[in-house]
Amino acid sequence: MALKPPPISEVLQQMSALVGSPGLRAEVDKGARALAQSALGKLDVVSREEFDAQAAILARTRARVAELEAELEALTREFESLKPQT
């Protein structure tokens, strides 16, 4: 089972607690945030809004495919019933 990493805010709080000096703490915090943003920027991720929009599109597409499959099945049965029996 993979371990779930702690939230970035928790990591930043722990780093700030370890540093001590307010001036140094601000610099470390600023550097850590820049590093985290840079790392996240390199990942191929989408926003939550885009993910939700795509999930809604997928749900509609799945529903339409189910409708078309049912229609195709009904047409196939109808076609098979019209074939001359040999």
Buried (B, 14 or more C-beta within 10 A) or exposed (E): EEEEEEEBEEEBEEBBEEBEEEEEBEEBBEEBEEEEEEEEEEEEEEEEEEEEEEEEEEEEEEEEEEEEEEEEEEEEEEEEEEEEEE
